Amino acid sequence: MAREKELKDLFLDTLKDIYFAEKKILSALPKMAKAAQSPKLKAAFEKHMAETDGQVERLEQVFASIDETPKGKTCDAIMGIIEEGKEVMDEYKGMPALDAGLLAAAQAVEHYEISRYGTLKTWANELGYADAVKLLDATLKEEKATDSALSQLAESEVNQHAETAKAA
């Protein structure tokens, strides 16, 4: 008979999921930065690339804090979001709406990450993983800040460019 799975098992599975996701995001961000037309959007992607490197390291510290080896588990959700981003890059290449589409894809990634990190932090707290709580909270704050910065960029520049380019 299979053993009962507990919250700590779910925590570890979800940790593996986000670890895989962050590594996939690291490979997608340079492509998104290269495709971006707006210098500000390109810079935002490059900044987040550096942050994501740190987030992967933090996840490795979370694994260590619970005596587990860092290991990814295929995350179908992030694969789908990244695939949507690729479609935007292909279908809107060189077009005024490209950056708006890239930014929307990036925010879909951020919202997924915010959801995952918020859940993991809550579970880590429940499980008494104090070190993990601190590490996950630091990443959660970064993800929320990135999402906020992307929203501001969308509203101040990127969406207007996508809309007004047709009038030019």
N, CA, C and O atoms as a DFTB+ gen file, in Angstrom:
672 C
 N C O
     1  1       0.836      -1.188       0.000
     2  2       0.000       0.000       0.000
     3  2       0.884       1.256       0.000
     4  3       1.858       1.334       0.749
     5  1       0.546       2.210      -0.825
     6  2       1.313       3.459      -0.901
     7  2       1.133       4.258       0.386
     8  3       0.061       4.267       0.990
     9  1       2.204       4.924       0.787
    10  2       2.108       5.711       2.010
    11  2       1.289       6.974       1.766
    12  3       1.212       7.485       0.649
    13  1       0.698       7.447       2.815
    14  2      -0.094       8.675       2.741
    15  2       0.829       9.846       2.434
    16  3       1.900       9.969       3.028
    17  1       0.424      10.690       1.528
    18  2       1.215      11.891       1.241
    19  2       0.734      13.005       2.144
    20  3      -0.461      13.162       2.398
    21  1       1.698      13.773       2.622
    22  2       1.419      14.839       3.578
    23  2       1.794      16.189       2.981
    24  3       2.267      16.278       1.849
    25  1       1.572      17.234       3.769
    26  2       1.885      18.591       3.325
    27  2       3.363      18.733       2.971
    28  3       3.701      19.437       2.019
    29  1       4.248      18.075       3.722
    30  2       5.678      18.195       3.403
    31  2       5.982      17.603       2.029
    32  3       6.884      18.083       1.342
    33  1       5.247      16.572       1.616
    34  2       5.426      15.999       0.280
    35  2       4.952      16.985      -0.790
    36  3       5.602      17.169      -1.819
    37  1       3.825      17.600      -0.527
    38  2       3.275      18.587      -1.454
    39  2       4.212      19.793      -1.556
    40  3       4.442      20.326      -2.641
    41  1       4.743      20.208      -0.415
    42  2       5.700      21.316      -0.389
    43  2       6.900      20.982      -1.278
    44  3       7.295      21.790      -2.118
    45  1       7.477      19.796      -1.093
    46  2       8.656      19.405      -1.865
    47  2       8.330      19.299      -3.354
    48  3       9.119      19.742      -4.188
    49  1       7.185      18.721      -3.699
    50  2       6.793      18.625      -5.114
    51  2       6.641      20.014      -5.736
    52  3       7.074      20.248      -6.865
    53  1       6.030      20.922      -4.999
    54  2       5.812      22.284      -5.506
    55  2       7.133      23.042      -5.589
    56  3       7.335      23.849      -6.495
    57  1       8.021      22.781      -4.650
    58  2       9.355      23.390      -4.676
    59  2      10.111      22.930      -5.929
    60  3      10.774      23.731      -6.587
    61  1      10.009      21.653      -6.248
    62  2      10.646      21.119      -7.460
    63  2      10.038      21.749      -8.716
    64  3      10.742      22.024      -9.688
    65  1       8.737      21.969      -8.682
    66  2       8.011      22.576      -9.791
    67  2       8.524      23.997     -10.052
    68  3       8.811      24.349     -11.196
    69  1       8.639      24.813      -9.003
    70  2       9.062      26.205      -9.193
    71  2      10.555      26.271      -9.520
    72  3      10.997      27.192     -10.207
    73  1      11.320      25.317      -9.042
    74  2      12.750      25.257      -9.372
    75  2      12.908      25.020     -10.881
    76  3      13.699      25.693     -11.542
    77  1      12.159      24.072     -11.406
    78  2      12.148      23.809     -12.843
    79  2      11.701      25.069     -13.594
    80  3      12.309      25.462     -14.589
    81  1      10.629      25.691     -13.099
    82  2      10.076      26.880     -13.756
    83  2      11.099      28.005     -13.815
    84  3      11.269      28.630     -14.862
    85  1      11.780      28.272     -12.709
    86  2      12.767      29.357     -12.688
    87  2      13.894      29.092     -13.683
    88  3      14.375      30.016     -14.339
    89  1      14.310      27.852     -13.793
    90  2      15.379      27.533     -14.750
    91  2      14.896      27.727     -16.190
    92  3      15.655      28.188     -17.042
    93  1      13.650      27.379     -16.458
    94  2      13.078      27.596     -17.802
    95  2      12.953      29.097     -18.084
    96  3      13.227      29.554     -19.193
    97  1      12.542      29.843     -17.082
    98  2      12.407      31.296     -17.228
    99  2      13.767      31.908     -17.547
   100  3      13.870      32.810     -18.378
   101  1      14.809      31.410     -16.881
   102  2      16.169      31.898     -17.146
   103  2      16.567      31.700     -18.599
   104  3      17.295      32.523     -19.155
   105  1      16.104      30.627     -19.223
   106  2      16.457      30.400     -20.624
   107  2      15.561      31.198     -21.575
   108  3      15.952      31.456     -22.714
   109  1      14.369      31.592     -21.126
   110  2      13.451      32.356     -21.981
   111  2      13.719      33.865     -21.937
   112  3      13.524      34.555     -22.938
   113  1      14.159      34.373     -20.801
   114  2      14.340      35.825     -20.643
   115  2      15.311      36.457     -21.652
   116  3      15.015      37.537     -22.163
   117  1      16.451      35.833     -21.961
   118  2      17.326      36.456     -22.963
   119  2      16.654      36.597     -24.330
   120  3      16.886      37.575     -25.040
   121  1      15.825      35.624     -24.695
   122  2      15.114      35.684     -25.978
   123  2      14.095      36.814     -25.961
   124  3      13.924      37.529     -26.948
   125  1      13.419      36.964     -24.821
   126  2      12.426      38.034     -24.706
   127  2      13.116      39.397     -24.729
   128  3      12.621      40.332     -25.358
   129  1      14.251      39.511     -24.049
   130  2      14.995      40.774     -24.037
   131  2      15.457      41.128     -25.451
   132  3      15.387      42.285     -25.865
   133  1      15.924      40.128     -26.181
   134  2      16.398      40.361     -27.555
   135  2      15.245      40.794     -28.461
   136  3      15.426      41.643     -29.334
   137  1      14.065      40.215     -28.256
   138  2      12.912      40.523     -29.107
   139  2      12.278      41.876     -28.780
   140  3      11.648      42.489     -29.642
   141  1      12.441      42.342     -27.547
   142  2      11.796      43.598     -27.121
   143  2      12.298      44.782     -27.936
   144  3      13.492      44.903     -28.211
   145  1      11.370      45.653     -28.315
   146  2      11.720      46.840     -29.082
   147  2      11.980      48.035     -28.160
   148  3      12.850      48.859     -28.444
   149  1      11.243      48.129     -27.078
   150  2      11.398      49.220     -26.122
   151  2      12.665      49.020     -25.287
   152  3      12.852      47.959     -24.690
   153  1      13.529      50.028     -25.243
   154  2      14.730      49.915     -24.404
   155  2      14.388      49.678     -22.930
   156  3      15.116      48.973     -22.232
   157  1      13.299      50.256     -22.461
   158  2      12.902      50.080     -21.058
   159  2      12.439      48.645     -20.794
   160  3      12.738      48.075     -19.745
   161  1      11.710      48.070     -21.748
   162  2      11.253      46.690     -21.584
   163  2      12.447      45.738     -21.647
   164  3      12.544      44.795     -20.862
   165  1      13.349      45.996     -22.588
   166  2      14.571      45.186     -22.699
   167  2      15.341      45.231     -21.376
   168  3      15.801      44.199     -20.889
   169  1      15.479      46.417     -20.802
   170  2      16.187      46.583     -19.526
   171  2      15.467      45.854     -18.396
   172  3      16.111      45.272     -17.522
   173  1      14.141      45.883     -18.408
   174  2      13.359      45.192     -17.373
   175  2      13.596      43.686     -17.449
   176  3      13.749      43.025     -16.422
   177  1      13.625      43.149     -18.661
   178  2      13.882      41.717     -18.830
   179  2      15.298      41.368     -18.365
   180  3      15.508      40.342     -17.717
   181  1      16.261      42.220     -18.698
   182  2      17.648      41.962     -18.300
   183  2      17.802      42.039     -16.783
   184  3      18.529      41.242     -16.191
   185  1      17.124      42.993     -16.155
   186  2      17.163      43.117     -14.694
   187  2      16.561      41.861     -14.055
   188  3      17.096      41.327     -13.084
   189  1      15.452      41.404     -14.610
   190  2      14.793      40.233     -14.031
   191  2      15.624      38.960     -14.238
   192  3      15.537      38.017     -13.451
   193  1      16.421      38.949     -15.299
   194  2      17.310      37.808     -15.521
   195  2      18.290      37.679     -14.344
   196  3      18.496      36.587     -13.814
   197  1      18.880      38.794     -13.951
   198  2      19.822      38.794     -12.822
   199  2      19.104      38.390     -11.533
   200  3      19.637      37.618     -10.736
   201  1      17.896      38.913     -11.335
   202  2      17.113      38.551     -10.150
   203  2      16.794      37.058     -10.147
   204  3      16.875      36.406      -9.107
   205  1      16.435      36.525     -11.297
   206  2      16.061      35.114     -11.403
   207  2      17.245      34.218     -11.049
   208  3      17.070      33.171     -10.425
   209  1      18.437      34.624     -11.445
   210  2      19.638      33.893     -11.033
   211  2      19.697      33.777      -9.512
   212  3      19.948      32.704      -8.964
   213  1      19.463      34.895      -8.851
   214  2      19.458      34.910      -7.388
   215  2      18.328      34.074      -6.806
   216  3      18.487      33.453      -5.755
   217  1      17.197      34.057      -7.484
   218  2      16.049      33.279      -7.007
   219  2      16.323      31.778      -7.101
   220  3      15.900      31.010      -6.238
   221  1      17.026      31.370      -8.145
   222  2      17.410      29.956      -8.280
   223  2      18.339      29.586      -7.118
   224  3      18.186      28.532      -6.501
   225  1      19.299      30.462      -6.832
   226  2      20.210      30.204      -5.708
   227  2      19.441      30.125      -4.390
   228  3      19.734      29.280      -3.544
   229  1      18.464      31.003      -4.223
   230  2      17.652      30.994      -3.005
   231  2      16.865      29.687      -2.888
   232  3      16.755      29.114      -1.804
   233  1      16.320      29.224      -4.014
   234  2      15.598      27.948      -3.999
   235  2      16.533      26.811      -3.593
   236  3      16.132      25.901      -2.868
   237  1      17.777      26.866      -4.063
   238  2      18.752      25.844      -3.678
   239  2      19.000      25.890      -2.162
   240  3      19.217      24.857      -1.529
   241  1      18.964      27.096      -1.593
   242  2      19.101      27.239      -0.139
   243  2      17.877      26.669       0.578
   244  3      18.001      26.093       1.659
   245  1      16.695      26.828      -0.022
   246  2      15.479      26.257       0.574
   247  2      15.604      24.736       0.595
   248  3      15.332      24.103       1.616
   249  1      16.014      24.151      -0.528
   250  2      16.214      22.701      -0.566
   251  2      17.180      22.272       0.542
   252  3      16.907      21.327       1.281
   253  1      18.312      22.977       0.649
   254  2      19.316      22.634       1.658
   255  2      18.741      22.749       3.067
   256  3      19.057      21.935       3.934
   257  1      17.902      23.754       3.300
   258  2      17.352      23.983       4.642
   259  2      16.413      22.863       5.091
   260  3      16.157      22.706       6.284
   261  1      15.903      22.090       4.137
   262  2      15.031      20.955       4.498
   263  2      15.706      19.615       4.173
   264  3      15.054      18.576       4.071
   265  1      17.039      19.679       4.014
   266  2      17.853      18.481       3.756
   267  2      17.427      17.717       2.508
   268  3      17.330      16.490       2.514
   269  1      17.175      18.466       1.438
   270  2      16.834      17.855       0.155
   271  2      17.818      18.348      -0.908
   272  3      18.392      19.429      -0.782
   273  1      18.000      17.556      -1.940
   274  2      18.855      17.926      -3.063
   275  2      18.020      18.730      -4.066
   276  3      16.911      18.321      -4.411
   277  1      18.541      19.869      -4.536
   278  2      17.792      20.638      -5.542
   279  2      17.535      19.796      -6.789
   280  3      18.449      19.228      -7.386
   281  1      16.279      19.738      -7.152
   282  2      15.880      18.929      -8.306
   283  2      14.595      19.514      -8.870
   284  3      13.678      19.859      -8.124
   285  1      14.536      19.621     -10.185
   286  2      13.334      20.131     -10.819
   287  2      12.368      19.023     -11.185
   288  3      12.734      17.855     -11.315
   289  1      11.123      19.435     -11.347
   290  2      10.069      18.523     -11.789
   291  2       9.311      19.291     -12.874
   292  3       8.883      20.422     -12.645
   293  1       9.145      18.698     -14.032
   294  2       8.528      19.397     -15.157
   295  2       7.269      20.150     -14.740
   296  3       6.351      19.591     -14.139
   297  1       7.259      21.421     -15.076
   298  2       6.139      22.308     -14.749
   299  2       5.388      22.614     -16.047
   300  3       5.803      23.463     -16.835
   301  1       4.289      21.913     -16.247
   302  2       3.512      22.108     -17.476
   303  2       2.964      23.528     -17.595
   304  3       2.846      24.068     -18.695
   305  1       2.634      24.119     -16.462
   306  2       2.077      25.481     -16.489
   307  2       3.080      26.463     -17.084
   308  3       2.729      27.241     -17.971
   309  1       4.317      26.438     -16.609
   310  2       5.308      27.396     -17.113
   311  2       5.654      27.088     -18.559
   312  3       5.929      27.997     -19.342
   313  1       5.641      25.804     -18.919
   314  2       5.912      25.437     -20.315
   315  2       4.854      26.063     -21.233
   316  3       5.181      26.562     -22.310
   317  1       3.603      26.035     -20.808
   318  2       2.523      26.631     -21.592
   319  2       2.644      28.139     -21.688
   320  3       2.440      28.715     -22.756
   321  1       2.974      28.780     -20.576
   322  2       3.110      30.248     -20.574
   323  2       4.281      30.662     -21.471
   324  3       4.173      31.628     -22.227
   325  1       5.388      29.939     -21.387
   326  2       6.550      30.254     -22.225
   327  2       6.229      30.009     -23.700
   328  3       6.665      30.770     -24.564
   329  1       5.479      28.965     -23.986
   330  2       5.078      28.685     -25.369
   331  2       4.210      29.829     -25.914
   332  3       4.357      30.227     -27.070
   333  1       3.318      30.347     -25.085
   334  2       2.505      31.496     -25.506
   335  2       3.400      32.694     -25.826
   336  3       3.159      33.417     -26.793
   337  1       4.424      32.896     -25.016
   338  2       5.370      33.989     -25.268
   339  2       6.086      33.818     -26.598
   340  3       6.292      34.787     -27.329
   341  1       6.467      32.579     -26.913
   342  2       7.125      32.294     -28.194
   343  2       6.180      32.608     -29.353
   344  3       6.597      33.174     -30.364
   345  1       4.909      32.238     -29.205
   346  2       3.921      32.518     -30.252
   347  2       3.797      34.021     -30.490
   348  3       3.712      34.465     -31.635
   349  1       3.788      34.801     -29.413
   350  2       3.718      36.263     -29.539
   351  2       4.944      36.767     -30.306
   352  3       4.821      37.601     -31.203
   353  1       6.126      36.257     -29.949
   354  2       7.353      36.696     -30.630
   355  2       7.298      36.368     -32.122
   356  3       7.758      37.159     -32.946
   357  1       6.745      35.219     -32.471
   358  2       6.654      34.823     -33.883
   359  2       5.585      35.617     -34.627
   360  3       5.832      36.125     -35.721
   361  1       4.410      35.720     -34.040
   362  2       3.270      36.326     -34.726
   363  2       3.328      37.854     -34.786
   364  3       2.712      38.458     -35.664
   365  1       4.057      38.483     -33.867
   366  2       4.074      39.946     -33.802
   367  2       5.456      40.534     -34.055
   368  3       5.684      41.718     -33.808
   369  1       6.373      39.716     -34.544
   370  2       7.742      40.181     -34.792
   371  2       7.735      41.448     -35.657
   372  3       7.126      41.488     -36.726
   373  1       8.422      42.471     -35.168
   374  2       8.535      43.726     -35.913
   375  2       7.278      44.579     -35.928
   376  3       7.248      45.612     -36.598
   377  1       6.248      44.178     -35.211
   378  2       4.982      44.915     -35.210
   379  2       4.838      45.761     -33.942
   380  3       5.452      45.461     -32.918
   381  1       4.024      46.821     -34.015
   382  2       3.887      47.727     -32.874
   383  2       3.389      47.059     -31.590
   384  3       3.724      47.505     -30.492
   385  1       2.604      46.008     -31.717
   386  2       2.029      45.370     -30.522
   387  2       2.949      44.317     -29.901
   388  3       2.590      43.713     -28.890
   389  1       4.135      44.085     -30.491
   390  2       5.035      43.051     -29.979
   391  2       5.352      43.249     -28.496
   392  3       5.208      42.321     -27.700
   393  1       5.777      44.442     -28.131
   394  2       6.175      44.677     -26.741
   395  2       5.012      44.492     -25.773
   396  3       5.199      43.983     -24.667
   397  1       3.817      44.899     -26.180
   398  2       2.642      44.707     -25.312
   399  2       2.404      43.208     -25.091
   400  3       2.060      42.785     -23.987
   401  1       2.587      42.420     -26.138
   402  2       2.416      40.970     -26.016
   403  2       3.498      40.335     -25.163
   404  3       3.220      39.451     -24.352
   405  1       4.738      40.788     -25.346
   406  2       5.846      40.272     -24.529
   407  2       5.636      40.608     -23.056
   408  3       5.855      39.778     -22.173
   409  1       5.209      41.837     -22.817
   410  2       4.975      42.271     -21.447
   411  2       3.843      41.467     -20.817
   412  3       3.932      41.087     -19.650
   413  1       2.800      41.210     -21.562
   414  2       1.682      40.405     -21.047
   415  2       2.141      38.986     -20.721
   416  3       1.738      38.419     -19.706
   417  1       2.978      38.416     -21.577
   418  2       3.505      37.070     -21.324
   419  2       4.370      37.076     -20.066
   420  3       4.302      36.149     -19.258
   421  1       5.182      38.118     -19.901
   422  2       6.036      38.230     -18.717
   423  2       5.186      38.345     -17.455
   424  3       5.526      37.774     -16.419
   425  1       4.085      39.078     -17.542
   426  2       3.226      39.207     -16.365
   427  2       2.504      37.902     -16.049
   428  3       2.237      37.610     -14.883
   429  1       2.187      37.121     -17.069
   430  2       1.592      35.806     -16.805
   431  2       2.580      34.945     -16.013
   432  3       2.192      34.226     -15.092
   433  1       3.845      35.028     -16.377
   434  2       4.895      34.317     -15.638
   435  2       4.951      34.827     -14.200
   436  3       4.979      34.034     -13.259
   437  1       4.968      36.152     -14.029
   438  2       5.045      36.738     -12.685
   439  2       3.864      36.302     -11.826
   440  3       4.041      35.961     -10.656
   441  1       2.674      36.311     -12.390
   442  2       1.486      35.941     -11.610
   443  2       1.554      34.469     -11.189
   444  3       1.148      34.115     -10.082
   445  1       2.063      33.627     -12.068
   446  2       2.249      32.223     -11.717
   447  2       3.247      32.107     -10.558
   448  3       3.008      31.395      -9.583
   449  1       4.362      32.817     -10.687
   450  2       5.390      32.761      -9.646
   451  2       4.875      33.311      -8.317
   452  3       5.144      32.733      -7.264
   453  1       4.150      34.405      -8.356
   454  2       3.595      34.992      -7.129
   455  2       2.680      33.978      -6.445
   456  3       2.726      33.821      -5.225
   457  1       1.864      33.303      -7.216
   458  2       0.971      32.277      -6.675
   459  2       1.765      31.152      -6.026
   460  3       1.466      30.744      -4.904
   461  1       2.767      30.655      -6.726
   462  2       3.577      29.546      -6.213
   463  2       4.356      29.943      -4.955
   464  3       4.350      29.218      -3.960
   465  1       5.021      31.091      -5.009
   466  2       5.833      31.505      -3.857
   467  2       4.966      31.826      -2.642
   468  3       5.360      31.547      -1.510
   469  1       3.802      32.404      -2.867
   470  2       2.892      32.681      -1.754
   471  2       2.434      31.392      -1.084
   472  3       2.390      31.294       0.142
   473  1       2.097      30.414      -1.903
   474  2       1.670      29.110      -1.387
   475  2       2.813      28.423      -0.647
   476  3       2.627      27.933       0.467
   477  1       3.990      28.385      -1.260
   478  2       5.137      27.738      -0.626
   479  2       5.497      28.391       0.707
   480  3       5.823      27.708       1.678
   481  1       5.435      29.713       0.737
   482  2       5.749      30.429       1.984
   483  2       4.747      30.040       3.080
   484  3       5.138      29.796       4.222
   485  1       3.483      29.983       2.737
   486  2       2.442      29.610       3.700
   487  2       2.657      28.188       4.204
   488  3       2.574      27.925       5.404
   489  1       2.935      27.272       3.272
   490  2       3.168      25.885       3.673
   491  2       4.434      25.756       4.512
   492  3       4.450      25.013       5.493
   493  1       5.498      26.474       4.136
   494  2       6.750      26.420       4.899
   495  2       6.505      26.886       6.334
   496  3       7.050      26.324       7.284
   497  1       5.688      27.908       6.473
   498  2       5.346      28.410       7.806
   499  2       4.593      27.337       8.592
   500  3       4.885      27.089       9.762
   501  1       3.642      26.718       7.947
   502  2       2.840      25.656       8.572
   503  2       3.723      24.472       9.002
   504  3       3.494      23.855      10.042
   505  1       4.728      24.175       8.181
   506  2       5.611      23.044       8.443
   507  2       6.758      23.376       9.408
   508  3       7.530      22.499       9.795
   509  1       6.855      24.656       9.790
   510  2       7.918      25.060      10.717
   511  2       9.275      25.226      10.057
   512  3      10.302      25.142      10.729
   513  1       9.295      25.457       8.761
   514  2      10.541      25.666       8.016
   515  2      10.891      27.158       8.028
   516  3      10.726      27.844       7.019
   517  1      11.369      27.651       9.156
   518  2      11.602      29.090       9.334
   519  2      12.568      29.673       8.300
   520  3      12.323      30.755       7.766
   521  1      13.662      28.963       8.014
   522  2      14.622      29.470       7.026
   523  2      13.980      29.559       5.643
   524  3      14.187      30.525       4.909
   525  1      13.205      28.545       5.305
   526  2      12.531      28.532       4.003
   527  2      11.543      29.691       3.899
   528  3      11.429      30.315       2.843
   529  1      10.828      29.984       4.989
   530  2       9.865      31.096       4.983
   531  2      10.571      32.392       4.597
   532  3      10.081      33.138       3.748
   533  1      11.712      32.660       5.213
   534  2      12.457      33.910       4.936
   535  2      12.925      33.961       3.488
   536  3      12.792      34.985       2.818
   537  1      13.469      32.859       3.017
   538  2      13.978      32.802       1.645
   539  2      12.845      32.962       0.629
   540  3      12.976      33.719      -0.333
   541  1      11.753      32.263       0.837
   542  2      10.608      32.331      -0.079
   543  2       9.964      33.709      -0.047
   544  3       9.505      34.209      -1.074
   545  1       9.929      34.328       1.142
   546  2       9.355      35.671       1.258
   547  2      10.193      36.691       0.478
   548  3       9.641      37.588      -0.159
   549  1      11.512      36.556       0.525
   550  2      12.381      37.478      -0.222
   551  2      12.086      37.386      -1.718
   552  3      12.007      38.406      -2.402
   553  1      11.926      36.170      -2.220
   554  2      11.621      35.994      -3.639
   555  2      10.221      36.489      -3.963
   556  3      10.012      37.121      -4.998
   557  1       9.264      36.211      -3.094
   558  2       7.896      36.675      -3.312
   559  2       7.862      38.205      -3.449
   560  3       7.172      38.739      -4.317
   561  1       8.600      38.892      -2.600
   562  2       8.660      40.371      -2.671
   563  2       9.265      40.826      -4.002
   564  3       8.783      41.786      -4.604
   565  1      10.311      40.147      -4.461
   566  2      10.916      40.499      -5.756
   567  2       9.931      40.288      -6.897
   568  3       9.824      41.124      -7.794
   569  1       9.214      39.174      -6.864
   570  2       8.259      38.879      -7.939
   571  2       7.143      39.917      -7.976
   572  3       6.735      40.353      -9.053
   573  1       6.652      40.312      -6.812
   574  2       5.604      41.337      -6.746
   575  2       6.129      42.673      -7.258
   576  3       5.416      43.391      -7.959
   577  1       7.371      43.010      -6.914
   578  2       7.971      44.269      -7.381
   579  2       8.142      44.251      -8.900
   580  3       7.903      45.259      -9.565
   581  1       8.554      43.115      -9.442
   582  2       8.707      42.990     -10.897
   583  2       7.358      43.143     -11.583
   584  3       7.245      43.839     -12.592
   585  1       6.343      42.498     -11.042
   586  2       5.002      42.606     -11.616
   587  2       4.526      44.063     -11.602
   588  3       3.953      44.544     -12.579
   589  1       4.765      44.742     -10.510
   590  2       4.366      46.150     -10.388
   591  2       5.121      47.019     -11.399
   592  3       4.533      47.892     -12.037
   593  1       6.417      46.774     -11.538
   594  2       7.218      47.535     -12.503
   595  2       6.740      47.282     -13.932
   596  3       6.691      48.204     -14.745
   597  1       6.389      46.033     -14.235
   598  2       5.877      45.718     -15.569
   599  2       4.534      46.400     -15.815
   600  3       4.289      46.904     -16.911
   601  1       3.672      46.421     -14.817
   602  2       2.378      47.114     -14.959
   603  2       2.596      48.591     -15.248
   604  3       1.945      49.172     -16.116
   605  1       3.519      49.187     -14.510
   606  2       3.808      50.612     -14.703
   607  2       4.348      50.868     -16.109
   608  3       3.964      51.845     -16.753
   609  1       5.222      50.009     -16.581
   610  2       5.779      50.146     -17.922
   611  2       4.690      49.968     -18.985
   612  3       4.673      50.682     -19.988
   613  1       3.793      49.025     -18.761
   614  2       2.688      48.808     -19.698
   615  2       1.822      50.059     -19.793
   616  3       1.477      50.511     -20.885
   617  1       1.479      50.604     -18.641
   618  2       0.568      51.748     -18.605
   619  2       1.222      53.046     -19.063
   620  3       0.553      53.896     -19.651
   621  1       2.517      53.213     -18.806
   622  2       3.170      54.474     -19.133
   623  2       3.711      54.534     -20.552
   624  3       3.927      55.624     -21.081
   625  1       3.933      53.388     -21.176
   626  2       4.608      53.427     -22.468
   627  2       4.171      52.342     -23.453
   628  3       3.702      52.645     -24.550
   629  1       4.326      51.095     -23.061
   630  2       4.228      49.985     -24.010
   631  2       2.849      49.862     -24.653
   632  3       2.749      49.730     -25.873
   633  1       1.796      49.903     -23.857
   634  2       0.459      49.758     -24.433
   635  2       0.099      50.929     -25.349
   636  3      -0.536      50.740     -26.386
   637  1       0.509      52.144     -24.959
   638  2       0.221      53.293     -25.812
   639  2       0.937      53.180     -27.151
   640  3       0.376      53.528     -28.190
   641  1       2.160      52.700     -27.131
   642  2       2.894      52.526     -28.383
   643  2       2.185      51.534     -29.284
   644  3       2.081      51.751     -30.491
   645  1       1.697      50.450     -28.707
   646  2       0.993      49.442     -29.491
   647  2      -0.276      50.023     -30.109
   648  3      -0.659      49.654     -31.220
   649  1      -0.926      50.932     -29.383
   650  2      -2.188      51.513     -29.827
   651  2      -1.970      52.669     -30.801
   652  3      -2.655      52.745     -31.821
   653  1      -1.030      53.570     -30.509
   654  2      -0.876      54.779     -31.318
   655  2      -0.078      54.557     -32.593
   656  3      -0.128      55.388     -33.500
   657  1       0.651      53.464     -32.681
   658  2       1.464      53.200     -33.869
   659  2       0.612      53.112     -35.125
   660  3       1.050      53.495     -36.209
   661  1      -0.613      52.601     -34.973
   662  2      -1.478      52.468     -36.156
   663  2      -1.964      53.821     -36.664
   664  3      -2.298      53.972     -37.839
   665  1      -1.999      54.822     -35.748
   666  2      -2.471      56.139     -36.140
   667  2      -1.380      56.937     -36.853
   668  3      -1.669      57.928     -37.523
   669  1      -0.149      56.510     -36.711
   670  2       0.978      57.258     -37.271
   671  2       1.068      57.108     -38.784
   672  3       1.963      57.677     -39.409
